[in-house]
């Protein structure tokens, strides 16, 4: 039996489309715990059964936003069903993206190292 051909970047294309669609759908969530959320990345399992959705928060408590998003995951998934044309729409798992926090911490460490080196010179 010949092997079924698939596009090599299909998983990335699906993840990108999920991210774009969710960015619009999140605006429809009427949860007061949800602040100003930005979806930063989506990682989809190879079988499309699960998707980790990484988000950052401009305004609001990250943990409350994560709880609100995970609570609304079923609603958001049903919205994806209507938009995506794939056999399996993944179960959504939202996680707070700490990349910007880590970058700020690193910048602070670098600034301290530079200033202490300047004092030593």
C-alpha positions as CSV (number, residue, x, y, z in Angstrom):
1,X,0.0,0.0,0.0
2,X,1.5,3.4,-1.0
3,X,2.3,5.8,1.9
4,X,-0.1,8.7,2.1
5,X,1.6,12.0,1.2
6,X,1.3,14.9,3.6
7,X,2.7,18.4,3.5
8,X,5.8,18.6,5.7
9,X,4.7,21.9,7.4
10,X,1.1,20.9,7.8
11,X,1.3,20.9,11.6
12,X,2.8,24.4,11.6
13,X,0.1,25.6,9.2
14,X,-2.6,24.1,11.4
15,X,-1.1,25.7,14.6
16,X,-0.8,29.1,12.9
17,X,-4.5,28.9,11.7
18,X,-5.6,27.9,15.2
19,X,-3.7,30.8,16.7
20,X,-5.3,33.3,14.3
21,X,-8.8,31.9,14.8
22,X,-8.5,31.7,18.6
23,X,-7.3,35.4,18.6
24,X,-10.6,36.3,17.2
25,X,-12.7,33.9,19.3
26,X,-11.1,34.9,22.6
27,X,-12.7,38.4,22.2
28,X,-16.1,36.7,22.4
29,X,-15.4,35.2,25.8
30,X,-17.4,37.1,28.4
31,X,-15.4,36.3,31.5
32,X,-14.5,39.2,33.8
33,X,-11.3,37.3,34.8
34,X,-10.0,37.6,31.3
35,X,-7.7,40.6,30.8
36,X,-6.0,41.8,27.7
37,X,-4.7,38.6,26.3
38,X,-2.3,38.0,23.4
39,X,-1.8,34.5,22.0
40,X,1.9,34.0,21.5
41,X,2.2,30.4,20.2
42,X,0.3,27.2,19.6
43,X,1.9,23.8,19.7
44,X,-0.2,21.0,18.2
45,X,0.5,17.3,18.8
46,X,1.2,15.2,15.6
47,X,-2.2,13.6,15.8
48,X,-4.0,17.0,16.3
49,X,-5.6,15.7,19.5
50,X,-4.2,18.4,21.8
51,X,-3.0,21.9,21.4
52,X,-0.9,23.9,23.9
53,X,-1.8,27.6,23.5
54,X,0.7,30.0,25.0
55,X,-0.6,33.5,26.0
56,X,0.7,36.7,27.6
57,X,-1.3,39.3,29.5
58,X,-1.0,43.0,29.1
59,X,-3.7,43.8,31.7
60,X,-5.0,41.3,34.2
61,X,-3.8,38.5,36.5
62,X,-2.0,35.7,34.6
63,X,-3.4,32.9,36.7
64,X,-6.9,34.2,36.6
65,X,-6.6,34.6,32.8
66,X,-5.3,31.0,32.5
67,X,-8.2,29.7,34.6
68,X,-10.7,31.7,32.5
69,X,-9.2,30.5,29.2
70,X,-9.2,26.9,30.3
71,X,-12.7,27.2,31.6
72,X,-13.7,28.6,28.1
73,X,-11.7,26.0,26.2
74,X,-14.8,24.0,25.2
75,X,-16.5,27.1,23.9
76,X,-13.4,28.1,22.0
77,X,-12.9,24.6,20.6
78,X,-16.5,24.6,19.3
79,X,-15.8,27.9,17.6
80,X,-12.7,26.3,15.9
81,X,-14.9,23.4,14.7
82,X,-16.9,25.9,12.7
83,X,-13.8,27.6,11.2
84,X,-11.2,24.8,10.7
85,X,-11.6,22.2,7.9
86,X,-9.7,19.4,9.5
87,X,-10.8,16.0,10.7
88,X,-9.8,16.5,14.4
89,X,-10.0,19.8,16.2
90,X,-7.6,19.6,19.2
91,X,-8.5,19.9,22.8
92,X,-7.1,23.2,24.0
93,X,-4.8,23.7,26.9
94,X,-3.9,27.3,27.8
95,X,-0.5,28.1,29.5
96,X,0.9,31.5,30.6
97,X,3.9,32.4,28.5
98,X,6.7,33.7,30.8
99,X,9.1,34.6,28.0
100,X,8.7,38.3,28.5
101,X,9.1,38.0,32.3
102,X,12.3,36.0,31.8
103,X,13.6,38.5,29.2
104,X,13.0,41.4,31.7
105,X,14.8,39.5,34.4
106,X,17.8,38.8,32.1
107,X,17.9,42.4,31.1
108,X,18.0,43.4,34.7
109,X,20.8,40.9,35.4
110,X,22.8,42.2,32.5
111,X,22.3,45.8,33.6
112,X,23.5,45.0,37.1
113,X,26.6,43.1,35.7
114,X,27.5,46.0,33.4
115,X,27.1,48.6,36.2
116,X,29.2,46.5,38.7
117,X,31.9,46.1,36.0
118,X,31.8,49.9,35.4
119,X,32.3,50.5,39.1
120,X,35.3,48.1,39.2
121,X,36.9,49.8,36.2
